[in-house]
């Protein structure tokens, strides 16, 4: 505040002096001045404090619990179950199956089936379709193309075939016929005829004999020739004609025919064959029996026992110790640094009155 007050007082004095100088300059032609503001920097020393941490150890008494182990003898009582086995005899009744064998006669008669074949004739009627042909006349209309021939001359390219003779090889079969014996199998004859034996017949067989020979062959090479050829131009004229056409009509007539057919009938005859077979039969007979069975009984008896055992016991004992406990302490340390403070001052600058 003192600095600012001095600055204000100085500024007022400068203004007063400036006003007086201006007034004197206006009255005479002496040197005139004007005030100019100028900023200057002043250096100042500033003292501050900063925090610094330090570690300090303090002695402190601490009490802690320390375990101490001791061995003690103890007794425990418990009850155990001891097995006691006793043997006694018990009567047991049971049933058994005893086999008893008996011999009996069993009827094992059986039937024999014999086939008897009988031949008879049976009348069989059947229908036959017989065709009957009839001729009928039917009127038929048709169109006929009648040719009308005209002759005109026109150039025509013809192909003339020039003969060329060459030889080629061909195979010719010059074989001959030979007689050979062939076996013809006989018929089985199962229906109503008798079987026939096989027989030998003479059969003519061709025996081939292929022979190669040279054969002259004439073929023609085509040549193109242009000639004036009279050409018959045929023009077809359509005409309708009528004619009677015989038509064969087939009509089917049903006729009944009768024929005798031999029929073989197989009849089965059953014959009884008696047979007696001795068979052993096993019959089970139930019998009751008695036996003495030893039985062992286990009985549990309670007994009390005493057992000594060791036990480790933990006791806690208090002990005092002195320990060093670190602690952090904050303290302020002064330090000095220089700052530059700006300040505005008024400066008189001479002004030439005649420069105007």
Secondary structure, DSSP 8 states (H G I E B T S, - for coil): -HHHHHHHHHHHHHHHHHHHHHHHHHHS---EEEEEEEEEEEEEEEEEEEEEEEEEEEEEEEEEEEEEEEEEEEEEEEEEEEEEEEEEEEEEEEEEEEEEEEEEEEE--EEEEEEEEEEEEEEEEEEEEEEEEEEEEEEEEEEEEEEEEEEEEEEEEEEEEEEEEEEEEEEEE--EEEEEEEEE------SSS-----EEEEEEEEE--EEEEEEEEEEEEEEEEEEEEEEEEEEEEEEEEEEEEEEEEEEEEEEEEEEEEEEEEEEEEEEEE--EEEEEEEEEEEEEEEEEEEEEEEEEEEEEEEEEEEEEEEEEEEEEEEEEEEEEEEEEEEEEEEEEEEEEEEEEEEE-GGG-
